[in-house]
Amino acid sequence: MTAGDSPSAIVIGAGVFGASLAEALSSRGWRVTLVERYAPANVRSSSGDLSRLLRCGHGTGSSTDEWYTRSAWNARARWKEIGEEEDRELLLTTGALWFARDEDGWDTRAETLMGELGVPCERLDPARARELLPGLRTDDLSFVLHEPEAGVLRASEAVRTLVRRSLRRGTELVLGTAVPARDAVVVDGERLTADRIVWACGAWLGKLFPEAAPVRATRQEVLYWDAAPERRQGPAWVDWSVAMYGLPDVDGAGLKILSDRPGPPFDPDTSAREPDPAAVAEVRVYIAHRFPELADVRLLRAAVMHYELTPTRGFLVRPLPGQDRSWLMGGGSGHGFKHGPALGDYVADVLEGRAELAEHLLDPAVVRT
């Protein structure tokens, strides 16, 4: 790169992480090539679903909870801003309810942290929660935590919007299969190079870099259910203790109610994508317990997607060991959309030397290898 030239970057993967980074870099004048095997937000990826929850509550008790809470709150503002600029409502502010089964659990820790950081939340009596979510069974709940500014993203549309913004600024979208070649990328036989190469290829990250990026993919059933009109809207909700969550009907797709528990190992290239009847039945049993009036609800659509998990369930951002130009960015763990554009801005800052890389993003399990 000569003096006065714009820096260049190749970003591999046009899911929410790769699209967010490409959008951030292109907005700063970088020359960006975005490489995608299929299409942005395609159904084979973990970014290809219709809707995703954006909430800020993090209460694991880890020292990183504050970082993730701030990042999600910043992402909320960025999704709103991007939607307004594109005249598209990408984030629907529905609010979110957390079903707390005891007074000293995840929900209480999240409540405390959000209060300290100025993220709106309030503790509700279960009876009040039933007003927001009619038909909710609450006899086993201690309280309900309400995040009024949480919401639901039009997920695949949000990714495509990020890519369109980047393309308008001159980003080149290259469709093809990318493989690493030292400080370069080979796409269908053509060698590409740039000042920075960022591998943001989701579940494929662990397949390409098994030692540097211990990212494993897990199978996840995505389920949409029919319901009467009065049951289709309302806040999103999370039942953390049993790893279930639900989203209201977005664009007529149906109620999204599913398990957040990581499923069995999944190969995004070869694993079967037919829904597992046992997994569907498990969610149906939960629905009958938590929403008795929906006990006989009809399943509208079922699909199979995947999470990509690091050993700590946190994000992974780090230089590729032994290579000067190449970076890794992944480990969405089902939470990438909560942070997408905020994480893209942050990683762009790191690549430009404007910010230090947070130690936890290196993932301790990776640092030890």
BALOBA-1460 file (C-alpha; in Angstrom, 3 decimals):
// residues 369
<rec num="1" residu="m" x="0.000" y="0.000" z="0.000"/>
<rec num="2" residu="t" x="1.459" y="3.360" z="-0.997"/>
<rec num="3" residu="a" x="0.943" y="6.652" z="0.817"/>
<rec num="4" residu="g" x="-2.501" y="8.052" z="0.146"/>
<rec num="5" residu="d" x="-4.012" y="4.757" z="-0.937"/>
<rec num="6" residu="s" x="-7.151" y="3.528" z="0.764"/>
<rec num="7" residu="p" x="-6.625" y="0.396" z="2.861"/>
<rec num="8" residu="s" x="-8.096" y="-2.799" z="1.481"/>
<rec num="9" residu="a" x="-9.863" y="-5.724" z="3.111"/>
<rec num="10" residu="i" x="-11.257" y="-9.087" z="2.100"/>
<rec num="11" residu="v" x="-14.106" y="-10.278" z="4.314"/>
<rec num="12" residu="i" x="-15.079" y="-13.925" z="3.924"/>
<rec num="13" residu="g" x="-18.683" y="-14.597" z="4.867"/>
<rec num="14" residu="a" x="-21.752" y="-12.409" z="4.306"/>
<rec num="15" residu="g" x="-23.638" y="-13.331" z="7.453"/>
<rec num="16" residu="v" x="-24.357" y="-10.778" z="10.139"/>
<rec num="17" residu="f" x="-20.720" y="-10.553" z="11.312"/>
<rec num="18" residu="g" x="-19.149" y="-10.313" z="7.866"/>
<rec num="19" residu="a" x="-21.820" y="-7.977" z="6.514"/>
<rec num="20" residu="s" x="-21.497" y="-5.717" z="9.576"/>
<rec num="21" residu="l" x="-17.729" y="-5.495" z="9.200"/>
<rec num="22" residu="a" x="-17.908" y="-4.880" z="5.447"/>
<rec num="23" residu="e" x="-20.461" y="-2.123" z="6.033"/>
<rec num="24" residu="a" x="-18.299" y="-0.515" z="8.726"/>
<rec num="25" residu="l" x="-15.067" y="-0.640" z="6.715"/>
<rec num="26" residu="s" x="-16.680" y="0.600" z="3.494"/>
<rec num="27" residu="s" x="-18.181" y="3.549" z="5.381"/>
<rec num="28" residu="r" x="-14.626" y="4.541" z="6.370"/>
<rec num="29" residu="g" x="-13.290" y="4.461" z="2.842"/>
<rec num="30" residu="w" x="-11.766" y="0.974" z="2.804"/>
<rec num="31" residu="r" x="-11.738" y="-0.957" z="-0.464"/>
<rec num="32" residu="v" x="-13.676" y="-4.070" z="0.495"/>
<rec num="33" residu="t" x="-14.179" y="-7.403" z="-1.204"/>
<rec num="34" residu="l" x="-16.941" y="-9.463" z="0.404"/>
<rec num="35" residu="v" x="-16.733" y="-13.176" z="-0.401"/>
<rec num="36" residu="e" x="-19.764" y="-15.395" z="0.065"/>
<rec num="37" residu="r" x="-20.189" y="-19.009" z="-1.001"/>
<rec num="38" residu="y" x="-23.942" y="-18.841" z="-1.656"/>
<rec num="39" residu="a" x="-25.695" y="-15.500" z="-1.049"/>
<rec num="40" residu="p" x="-25.948" y="-13.022" z="1.830"/>
<rec num="41" residu="a" x="-28.183" y="-14.403" z="4.605"/>
<rec num="42" residu="n" x="-28.757" y="-17.673" z="2.741"/>
<rec num="43" residu="v" x="-30.691" y="-20.434" z="4.477"/>
<rec num="44" residu="r" x="-27.600" y="-22.616" z="4.914"/>
<rec num="45" residu="s" x="-26.052" y="-20.059" z="7.256"/>
<rec num="46" residu="s" x="-26.845" y="-19.122" z="10.841"/>
<rec num="47" residu="s" x="-27.916" y="-15.650" z="9.626"/>
<rec num="48" residu="g" x="-30.619" y="-16.831" z="7.257"/>
<rec num="49" residu="d" x="-33.716" y="-16.872" z="9.463"/>
<rec num="50" residu="l" x="-36.576" y="-14.367" z="9.308"/>
<rec num="51" residu="s" x="-36.371" y="-12.960" z="12.829"/>
<rec num="52" residu="r" x="-34.019" y="-12.703" z="15.798"/>
<rec num="53" residu="l" x="-34.291" y="-11.341" z="19.314"/>
<rec num="54" residu="l" x="-32.306" y="-8.280" z="20.378"/>
<rec num="55" residu="r" x="-32.051" y="-7.971" z="24.139"/>
<rec num="56" residu="c" x="-29.389" y="-6.427" z="26.354"/>
<rec num="57" residu="g" x="-29.693" y="-8.528" z="29.504"/>
<rec num="58" residu="h" x="-26.589" y="-10.552" z="30.338"/>
<rec num="59" residu="g" x="-26.388" y="-12.044" z="33.813"/>
<rec num="60" residu="t" x="-24.034" y="-14.995" z="33.707"/>
<rec num="61" residu="g" x="-21.923" y="-13.552" z="36.504"/>
<rec num="62" residu="s" x="-18.912" y="-13.302" z="34.189"/>
<rec num="63" residu="s" x="-16.713" y="-10.210" z="34.123"/>
<rec num="64" residu="t" x="-17.591" y="-9.872" z="30.428"/>
<rec num="65" residu="d" x="-21.318" y="-9.280" z="31.054"/>
<rec num="66" residu="e" x="-20.812" y="-5.511" z="31.072"/>
<rec num="67" residu="w" x="-19.037" y="-5.564" z="27.701"/>
<rec num="68" residu="y" x="-21.816" y="-7.591" z="26.072"/>
<rec num="69" residu="t" x="-24.584" y="-5.480" z="27.638"/>
<rec num="70" residu="r" x="-23.023" y="-2.255" z="26.373"/>
<rec num="71" residu="s" x="-22.435" y="-3.779" z="22.939"/>
<rec num="72" residu="a" x="-26.056" y="-4.934" z="22.596"/>
<rec num="73" residu="w" x="-27.345" y="-1.511" z="23.658"/>
<rec num="74" residu="n" x="-25.069" y="0.156" z="21.084"/>
<rec num="75" residu="a" x="-26.211" y="-2.317" z="18.427"/>
<rec num="76" residu="r" x="-29.825" y="-1.466" z="19.142"/>
<rec num="77" residu="a" x="-29.113" y="2.191" z="18.375"/>
<rec num="78" residu="r" x="-27.191" y="1.281" z="15.219"/>
<rec num="79" residu="w" x="-29.940" y="-1.011" z="13.890"/>
<rec num="80" residu="k" x="-32.464" y="1.784" z="14.446"/>
<rec num="81" residu="e" x="-30.204" y="4.296" z="12.720"/>
<rec num="82" residu="i" x="-29.548" y="2.022" z="9.741"/>
<rec num="83" residu="g" x="-33.249" y="1.273" z="9.387"/>
<rec num="84" residu="e" x="-34.147" y="4.958" z="9.389"/>
<rec num="85" residu="e" x="-31.488" y="5.741" z="6.787"/>
<rec num="86" residu="e" x="-32.770" y="2.911" z="4.570"/>
<rec num="87" residu="d" x="-36.470" y="3.685" z="5.200"/>
<rec num="88" residu="r" x="-36.950" y="0.156" z="6.501"/>
<rec num="89" residu="e" x="-38.038" y="-0.905" z="9.988"/>
<rec num="90" residu="l" x="-35.361" y="-3.478" z="10.696"/>
<rec num="91" residu="l" x="-35.850" y="-3.519" z="14.485"/>
<rec num="92" residu="l" x="-39.350" y="-3.810" z="15.936"/>
<rec num="93" residu="t" x="-39.426" y="-2.530" z="19.517"/>
<rec num="94" residu="t" x="-41.633" y="-5.157" z="21.114"/>
<rec num="95" residu="g" x="-40.055" y="-5.319" z="24.553"/>
<rec num="96" residu="a" x="-38.948" y="-8.603" z="26.122"/>
<rec num="97" residu="l" x="-39.989" y="-10.465" z="29.260"/>
<rec num="98" residu="w" x="-37.643" y="-12.655" z="31.303"/>
<rec num="99" residu="f" x="-39.387" y="-15.387" z="33.315"/>
<rec num="100" residu="a" x="-37.580" y="-15.487" z="36.679"/>
<rec num="101" residu="r" x="-38.104" y="-18.616" z="38.762"/>
<rec num="102" residu="d" x="-36.121" y="-17.464" z="41.800"/>
<rec num="103" residu="e" x="-34.874" y="-14.235" z="43.339"/>
<rec num="104" residu="d" x="-31.168" y="-14.870" z="42.956"/>
<rec num="105" residu="g" x="-30.716" y="-16.101" z="39.418"/>
<rec num="106" residu="w" x="-29.603" y="-14.948" z="36.019"/>
<rec num="107" residu="d" x="-32.485" y="-12.492" z="35.726"/>
<rec num="108" residu="t" x="-31.595" y="-10.631" z="38.934"/>
<rec num="109" residu="r" x="-27.954" y="-10.269" z="37.904"/>
<rec num="110" residu="a" x="-29.019" y="-8.968" z="34.493"/>
<rec num="111" residu="e" x="-31.416" y="-6.527" z="36.151"/>
<rec num="112" residu="t" x="-28.668" y="-5.153" z="38.381"/>
<rec num="113" residu="l" x="-26.202" y="-4.700" z="35.543"/>
<rec num="114" residu="m" x="-28.692" y="-3.052" z="33.194"/>
<rec num="115" residu="g" x="-29.659" y="-0.656" z="35.991"/>
<rec num="116" residu="e" x="-26.021" y="0.287" z="36.510"/>
<rec num="117" residu="l" x="-25.514" y="0.917" z="32.791"/>
<rec num="118" residu="g" x="-28.728" y="2.866" z="32.248"/>
<rec num="119" residu="v" x="-30.419" y="0.245" z="30.064"/>
<rec num="120" residu="p" x="-34.192" y="0.441" z="30.713"/>
<rec num="121" residu="c" x="-35.640" y="-2.495" z="32.631"/>
<rec num="122" residu="e" x="-38.258" y="-3.034" z="35.301"/>
<rec num="123" residu="r" x="-39.316" y="-5.827" z="37.601"/>
<rec num="124" residu="l" x="-42.948" y="-6.841" z="37.173"/>
<rec num="125" residu="d" x="-45.338" y="-8.757" z="39.343"/>
<rec num="126" residu="p" x="-46.439" y="-11.880" z="37.404"/>
<rec num="127" residu="a" x="-49.990" y="-10.545" z="37.233"/>
<rec num="128" residu="r" x="-48.741" y="-7.448" z="35.408"/>
<rec num="129" residu="a" x="-46.803" y="-9.645" z="33.006"/>
<rec num="130" residu="r" x="-50.027" y="-11.452" z="32.096"/>
<rec num="131" residu="e" x="-51.449" y="-8.122" z="30.966"/>
<rec num="132" residu="l" x="-48.568" y="-7.772" z="28.499"/>
<rec num="133" residu="l" x="-48.667" y="-11.418" z="27.444"/>
<rec num="134" residu="p" x="-52.218" y="-12.785" z="27.795"/>
<rec num="135" residu="g" x="-52.497" y="-16.463" z="28.536"/>
<rec num="136" residu="l" x="-49.116" y="-16.633" z="30.278"/>
<rec num="137" residu="r" x="-48.928" y="-19.153" z="33.127"/>
<rec num="138" residu="t" x="-47.013" y="-17.603" z="36.027"/>
<rec num="139" residu="d" x="-47.653" y="-19.794" z="39.091"/>
<rec num="140" residu="d" x="-44.051" y="-21.070" z="38.995"/>
<rec num="141" residu="l" x="-42.483" y="-17.611" z="38.541"/>
<rec num="142" residu="s" x="-41.043" y="-15.379" z="41.241"/>
<rec num="143" residu="f" x="-41.135" y="-12.250" z="39.076"/>
<rec num="144" residu="v" x="-40.836" y="-11.147" z="35.468"/>
<rec num="145" residu="l" x="-38.109" y="-8.803" z="34.253"/>
<rec num="146" residu="h" x="-39.221" y="-6.432" z="31.511"/>
<rec num="147" residu="e" x="-36.841" y="-4.905" z="28.954"/>
<rec num="148" residu="p" x="-39.141" y="-2.364" z="27.264"/>
<rec num="149" residu="e" x="-36.583" y="-1.332" z="24.616"/>
<rec num="150" residu="a" x="-35.737" y="-4.867" z="23.504"/>
<rec num="151" residu="g" x="-37.102" y="-6.025" z="20.196"/>
<rec num="152" residu="v" x="-37.182" y="-8.323" z="17.217"/>
<rec num="153" residu="l" x="-34.992" y="-7.910" z="14.147"/>
<rec num="154" residu="r" x="-36.025" y="-8.716" z="10.626"/>
<rec num="155" residu="a" x="-32.888" y="-10.810" z="10.522"/>
<rec num="156" residu="s" x="-32.223" y="-11.888" z="6.942"/>
<rec num="157" residu="e" x="-33.481" y="-8.529" z="5.662"/>
<rec num="158" residu="a" x="-31.101" y="-6.774" z="8.078"/>
<rec num="159" residu="v" x="-28.115" y="-8.676" z="6.667"/>
<rec num="160" residu="r" x="-29.108" y="-7.941" z="3.092"/>
<rec num="161" residu="t" x="-29.514" y="-4.275" z="4.018"/>
<rec num="162" residu="l" x="-25.976" y="-4.137" z="5.410"/>
<rec num="163" residu="v" x="-24.641" y="-5.716" z="2.219"/>
<rec num="164" residu="r" x="-26.564" y="-3.293" z="-0.013"/>
<rec num="165" residu="r" x="-25.169" y="-0.322" z="1.928"/>
<rec num="166" residu="s" x="-21.665" y="-1.675" z="1.529"/>
<rec num="167" residu="l" x="-22.114" y="-2.338" z="-2.195"/>
<rec num="168" residu="r" x="-23.311" y="1.229" z="-2.751"/>
<rec num="169" residu="r" x="-19.986" y="2.408" z="-1.349"/>
<rec num="170" residu="g" x="-18.012" y="0.312" z="-3.780"/>
<rec num="171" residu="t" x="-17.668" y="-3.058" z="-2.063"/>
<rec num="172" residu="e" x="-17.310" y="-5.944" z="-4.513"/>
<rec num="173" residu="l" x="-19.387" y="-9.035" z="-3.739"/>
<rec num="174" residu="v" x="-17.693" y="-12.215" z="-4.970"/>
<rec num="175" residu="l" x="-19.674" y="-15.462" z="-4.927"/>
<rec num="176" residu="g" x="-17.511" y="-18.547" z="-4.610"/>
<rec num="177" residu="t" x="-15.799" y="-20.974" z="-2.262"/>
<rec num="178" residu="a" x="-12.886" y="-19.436" z="-0.349"/>
<rec num="179" residu="v" x="-9.920" y="-21.315" z="1.081"/>
<rec num="180" residu="p" x="-6.951" y="-19.857" z="2.987"/>
<rec num="181" residu="a" x="-3.532" y="-19.571" z="1.339"/>
<rec num="182" residu="r" x="-1.193" y="-17.999" z="3.897"/>
<rec num="183" residu="d" x="-1.792" y="-14.223" z="3.762"/>
<rec num="184" residu="a" x="-4.166" y="-14.579" z="0.829"/>
<rec num="185" residu="v" x="-7.502" y="-16.101" z="-0.158"/>
<rec num="186" residu="v" x="-8.143" y="-18.428" z="-3.062"/>
<rec num="187" residu="v" x="-11.704" y="-18.192" z="-4.404"/>
<rec num="188" residu="d" x="-12.532" y="-20.866" z="-6.952"/>
<rec num="189" residu="g" x="-8.907" y="-20.948" z="-8.084"/>
<rec num="190" residu="e" x="-8.312" y="-17.174" z="-8.105"/>
<rec num="191" residu="r" x="-5.830" y="-15.785" z="-5.586"/>
<rec num="192" residu="l" x="-6.924" y="-12.575" z="-3.806"/>
<rec num="193" residu="t" x="-4.969" y="-10.489" z="-1.329"/>
<rec num="194" residu="a" x="-5.487" y="-7.305" z="0.678"/>
<rec num="195" residu="d" x="-4.102" y="-5.355" z="3.623"/>
<rec num="196" residu="r" x="-6.458" y="-7.233" z="5.942"/>
<rec num="197" residu="i" x="-8.242" y="-10.560" z="5.458"/>
<rec num="198" residu="v" x="-11.027" y="-11.357" z="7.906"/>
<rec num="199" residu="w" x="-12.524" y="-14.842" z="8.034"/>
<rec num="200" residu="a" x="-16.085" y="-14.321" z="9.298"/>
<rec num="201" residu="c" x="-17.518" y="-17.531" z="7.901"/>
<rec num="202" residu="g" x="-19.629" y="-18.775" z="10.806"/>
<rec num="203" residu="a" x="-19.760" y="-22.533" z="11.272"/>
<rec num="204" residu="w" x="-17.151" y="-22.995" z="8.531"/>
<rec num="205" residu="l" x="-14.571" y="-21.154" z="10.675"/>
<rec num="206" residu="g" x="-13.924" y="-24.249" z="12.771"/>
<rec num="207" residu="k" x="-13.657" y="-26.426" z="9.673"/>
<rec num="208" residu="l" x="-11.061" y="-24.171" z="8.057"/>
<rec num="209" residu="f" x="-9.067" y="-23.355" z="11.198"/>
<rec num="210" residu="p" x="-9.676" y="-26.171" z="13.695"/>
<rec num="211" residu="e" x="-6.748" y="-25.284" z="15.964"/>
<rec num="212" residu="a" x="-6.930" y="-21.477" z="15.935"/>
<rec num="213" residu="a" x="-10.738" y="-21.312" z="15.973"/>
<rec num="214" residu="p" x="-12.338" y="-24.105" z="18.026"/>
<rec num="215" residu="v" x="-15.822" y="-23.246" z="16.807"/>
<rec num="216" residu="r" x="-18.282" y="-26.134" z="16.756"/>
<rec num="217" residu="a" x="-21.649" y="-26.108" z="15.033"/>
<rec num="218" residu="t" x="-24.776" y="-27.421" z="16.751"/>
<rec num="219" residu="r" x="-28.124" y="-28.315" z="15.251"/>
<rec num="220" residu="q" x="-31.049" y="-26.014" z="16.133"/>
<rec num="221" residu="e" x="-34.721" y="-26.518" z="15.226"/>
<rec num="222" residu="v" x="-36.452" y="-23.268" z="14.211"/>
<rec num="223" residu="l" x="-40.218" y="-23.477" z="14.738"/>
<rec num="224" residu="y" x="-43.059" y="-21.151" z="13.774"/>
<rec num="225" residu="w" x="-46.557" y="-21.756" z="15.191"/>
<rec num="226" residu="d" x="-50.064" y="-20.685" z="14.264"/>
<rec num="227" residu="a" x="-52.218" y="-18.743" z="16.735"/>
<rec num="228" residu="a" x="-55.362" y="-16.634" z="16.956"/>
<rec num="229" residu="p" x="-54.867" y="-12.962" z="16.041"/>
<rec num="230" residu="e" x="-54.920" y="-11.825" z="19.668"/>
<rec num="231" residu="r" x="-52.011" y="-14.194" z="20.452"/>
<rec num="232" residu="r" x="-49.761" y="-13.159" z="17.576"/>
<rec num="233" residu="q" x="-48.456" y="-9.902" z="18.985"/>
<rec num="234" residu="g" x="-46.952" y="-8.730" z="22.257"/>
<rec num="235" residu="p" x="-43.460" y="-8.785" z="23.736"/>
<rec num="236" residu="a" x="-40.772" y="-11.341" z="23.076"/>
<rec num="237" residu="w" x="-39.941" y="-13.539" z="26.053"/>
<rec num="238" residu="v" x="-37.201" y="-15.752" z="27.455"/>
<rec num="239" residu="d" x="-37.467" y="-18.617" z="29.947"/>
<rec num="240" residu="w" x="-33.762" y="-18.827" z="30.724"/>
<rec num="241" residu="s" x="-33.870" y="-21.697" z="33.197"/>
<rec num="242" residu="v" x="-35.245" y="-24.114" z="30.601"/>
<rec num="243" residu="a" x="-33.631" y="-22.509" z="27.522"/>
<rec num="244" residu="m" x="-36.880" y="-21.625" z="25.749"/>
<rec num="245" residu="y" x="-37.803" y="-18.343" z="24.095"/>
<rec num="246" residu="g" x="-40.478" y="-16.870" z="21.888"/>
<rec num="247" residu="l" x="-40.995" y="-14.005" z="19.442"/>
<rec num="248" residu="p" x="-44.259" y="-12.460" z="18.266"/>
<rec num="249" residu="d" x="-45.509" y="-12.907" z="14.725"/>
<rec num="250" residu="v" x="-43.397" y="-10.830" z="12.327"/>
<rec num="251" residu="d" x="-44.699" y="-10.296" z="8.798"/>
<rec num="252" residu="g" x="-47.200" y="-13.136" z="9.093"/>
<rec num="253" residu="a" x="-44.603" y="-15.872" z="9.665"/>
<rec num="254" residu="g" x="-46.252" y="-17.108" z="12.877"/>
<rec num="255" residu="l" x="-45.210" y="-17.231" z="16.513"/>
<rec num="256" residu="k" x="-41.576" y="-18.262" z="16.836"/>
<rec num="257" residu="i" x="-41.221" y="-20.517" z="19.881"/>
<rec num="258" residu="l" x="-38.167" y="-22.755" z="20.163"/>
<rec num="259" residu="s" x="-35.381" y="-24.104" z="22.320"/>
<rec num="260" residu="d" x="-32.137" y="-22.213" z="22.824"/>
<rec num="261" residu="r" x="-30.312" y="-25.267" z="24.168"/>
<rec num="262" residu="p" x="-27.416" y="-26.308" z="21.891"/>
<rec num="263" residu="g" x="-28.320" y="-29.398" z="19.929"/>
<rec num="264" residu="p" x="-26.128" y="-32.236" z="18.653"/>
<rec num="265" residu="p" x="-23.098" y="-31.637" z="16.409"/>
<rec num="266" residu="f" x="-23.971" y="-30.338" z="12.958"/>
<rec num="267" residu="d" x="-22.044" y="-30.147" z="9.703"/>
<rec num="268" residu="p" x="-23.411" y="-27.251" z="7.626"/>
<rec num="269" residu="d" x="-22.348" y="-28.990" z="4.406"/>
<rec num="270" residu="t" x="-23.570" y="-32.540" z="4.950"/>
<rec num="271" residu="s" x="-25.961" y="-32.867" z="7.917"/>
<rec num="272" residu="a" x="-29.631" y="-33.537" z="7.248"/>
<rec num="273" residu="r" x="-31.931" y="-30.547" z="7.599"/>
<rec num="274" residu="e" x="-35.236" y="-32.310" z="8.162"/>
<rec num="275" residu="p" x="-36.788" y="-31.285" z="11.511"/>
<rec num="276" residu="d" x="-36.570" y="-33.806" z="14.346"/>
<rec num="277" residu="p" x="-40.075" y="-34.795" z="15.551"/>
<rec num="278" residu="a" x="-38.742" y="-35.282" z="19.092"/>
<rec num="279" residu="a" x="-37.394" y="-31.725" z="19.194"/>
<rec num="280" residu="v" x="-40.719" y="-30.378" z="17.931"/>
<rec num="281" residu="a" x="-42.600" y="-32.423" z="20.543"/>
<rec num="282" residu="e" x="-40.379" y="-31.066" z="23.332"/>
<rec num="283" residu="v" x="-41.266" y="-27.490" z="22.439"/>
<rec num="284" residu="r" x="-44.943" y="-28.368" z="22.135"/>
<rec num="285" residu="v" x="-44.914" y="-29.766" z="25.696"/>
<rec num="286" residu="y" x="-43.369" y="-26.526" z="26.932"/>
<rec num="287" residu="i" x="-45.954" y="-24.414" z="25.086"/>
<rec num="288" residu="a" x="-48.777" y="-26.384" z="26.718"/>
<rec num="289" residu="h" x="-47.256" y="-25.707" z="30.144"/>
<rec num="290" residu="r" x="-46.440" y="-22.017" z="29.754"/>
<rec num="291" residu="f" x="-49.369" y="-21.044" z="27.509"/>
<rec num="292" residu="p" x="-52.194" y="-23.519" z="28.224"/>
<rec num="293" residu="e" x="-54.522" y="-21.889" z="25.696"/>
<rec num="294" residu="l" x="-52.011" y="-22.810" z="22.964"/>
<rec num="295" residu="a" x="-51.780" y="-26.480" z="23.930"/>
<rec num="296" residu="d" x="-53.144" y="-27.565" z="20.550"/>
<rec num="297" residu="v" x="-51.371" y="-24.918" z="18.497"/>
<rec num="298" residu="r" x="-50.640" y="-25.865" z="14.900"/>
<rec num="299" residu="l" x="-47.059" y="-25.951" z="13.646"/>
<rec num="300" residu="l" x="-46.777" y="-23.712" z="10.584"/>
<rec num="301" residu="r" x="-43.161" y="-24.187" z="9.580"/>
<rec num="302" residu="a" x="-40.087" y="-25.998" z="10.826"/>
<rec num="303" residu="a" x="-36.520" y="-25.600" z="9.632"/>
<rec num="304" residu="v" x="-33.063" y="-26.619" z="10.781"/>
<rec num="305" residu="m" x="-30.304" y="-24.076" z="11.271"/>
<rec num="306" residu="h" x="-27.236" y="-24.055" z="13.488"/>
<rec num="307" residu="y" x="-25.326" y="-22.208" z="16.144"/>
<rec num="308" residu="e" x="-21.560" y="-21.906" z="16.084"/>
<rec num="309" residu="l" x="-20.158" y="-22.087" z="19.597"/>
<rec num="310" residu="t" x="-16.778" y="-21.284" z="21.098"/>
<rec num="311" residu="p" x="-15.759" y="-23.124" z="24.285"/>
<rec num="312" residu="t" x="-16.795" y="-20.100" z="26.368"/>
<rec num="313" residu="r" x="-19.918" y="-19.326" z="24.275"/>
<rec num="314" residu="g" x="-18.439" y="-15.867" z="23.664"/>
<rec num="315" residu="f" x="-17.382" y="-14.186" z="20.444"/>
<rec num="316" residu="l" x="-13.993" y="-14.879" z="18.886"/>
<rec num="317" residu="v" x="-11.967" y="-12.048" z="17.335"/>
<rec num="318" residu="r" x="-8.227" y="-12.486" z="16.960"/>
<rec num="319" residu="p" x="-5.346" y="-12.412" z="14.474"/>
<rec num="320" residu="l" x="-4.681" y="-15.718" z="12.795"/>
<rec num="321" residu="p" x="-1.492" y="-17.030" z="14.432"/>
<rec num="322" residu="g" x="1.570" y="-16.841" z="12.227"/>
<rec num="323" residu="q" x="-0.015" y="-14.600" z="9.613"/>
<rec num="324" residu="d" x="0.391" y="-10.844" z="9.465"/>
<rec num="325" residu="r" x="-2.748" y="-9.902" z="7.567"/>
<rec num="326" residu="s" x="-5.381" y="-12.457" z="8.490"/>
<rec num="327" residu="w" x="-7.971" y="-12.293" z="11.278"/>
<rec num="328" residu="l" x="-10.717" y="-14.528" z="12.619"/>
<rec num="329" residu="m" x="-14.179" y="-13.236" z="13.587"/>
<rec num="330" residu="g" x="-16.899" y="-15.630" z="14.720"/>
<rec num="331" residu="g" x="-18.508" y="-17.640" z="17.463"/>
<rec num="332" residu="g" x="-21.912" y="-15.991" z="17.163"/>
<rec num="333" residu="s" x="-23.416" y="-18.582" z="19.535"/>
<rec num="334" residu="g" x="-26.913" y="-17.591" z="18.442"/>
<rec num="335" residu="h" x="-26.335" y="-14.015" z="19.633"/>
<rec num="336" residu="g" x="-24.701" y="-12.359" z="16.652"/>
<rec num="337" residu="f" x="-27.663" y="-10.207" z="15.679"/>
<rec num="338" residu="k" x="-27.782" y="-8.623" z="19.138"/>
<rec num="339" residu="h" x="-24.387" y="-7.107" z="18.429"/>
<rec num="340" residu="g" x="-23.896" y="-7.117" z="14.629"/>
<rec num="341" residu="p" x="-23.281" y="-3.483" z="13.598"/>
<rec num="342" residu="a" x="-21.775" y="-2.567" z="16.977"/>
<rec num="343" residu="l" x="-19.319" y="-5.452" z="16.720"/>
<rec num="344" residu="g" x="-18.569" y="-4.526" z="13.110"/>
<rec num="345" residu="d" x="-17.723" y="-0.965" z="14.160"/>
<rec num="346" residu="y" x="-15.589" y="-2.244" z="17.032"/>
<rec num="347" residu="v" x="-13.579" y="-4.679" z="14.911"/>
<rec num="348" residu="a" x="-13.087" y="-1.945" z="12.307"/>
<rec num="349" residu="d" x="-11.675" y="0.251" z="15.093"/>
<rec num="350" residu="v" x="-9.313" y="-2.558" z="16.090"/>
<rec num="351" residu="l" x="-8.123" y="-3.065" z="12.517"/>
<rec num="352" residu="e" x="-7.482" y="0.679" z="12.209"/>
<rec num="353" residu="g" x="-5.596" y="0.809" z="15.512"/>
<rec num="354" residu="r" x="-8.238" y="3.002" z="17.141"/>
<rec num="355" residu="a" x="-9.155" y="0.462" z="19.821"/>
<rec num="356" residu="e" x="-7.489" y="-2.319" z="21.758"/>
<rec num="357" residu="l" x="-8.803" y="-5.828" z="21.315"/>
<rec num="358" residu="a" x="-10.699" y="-6.899" z="24.430"/>
<rec num="359" residu="e" x="-8.946" y="-9.850" z="26.023"/>
<rec num="360" residu="h" x="-12.092" y="-11.961" z="26.290"/>
<rec num="361" residu="l" x="-12.612" y="-11.796" z="22.512"/>
<rec num="362" residu="l" x="-9.417" y="-13.785" z="22.100"/>
<rec num="363" residu="d" x="-11.269" y="-16.587" z="23.935"/>
<rec num="364" residu="p" x="-9.151" y="-18.078" z="26.747"/>
<rec num="365" residu="a" x="-9.634" y="-21.566" z="25.345"/>
<rec num="366" residu="v" x="-7.945" y="-20.401" z="22.127"/>
<rec num="367" residu="v" x="-5.106" y="-18.505" z="23.791"/>
<rec num="368" residu="r" x="-4.015" y="-21.661" z="25.594"/>
<rec num="369" residu="t" x="-3.563" y="-23.641" z="22.363"/>
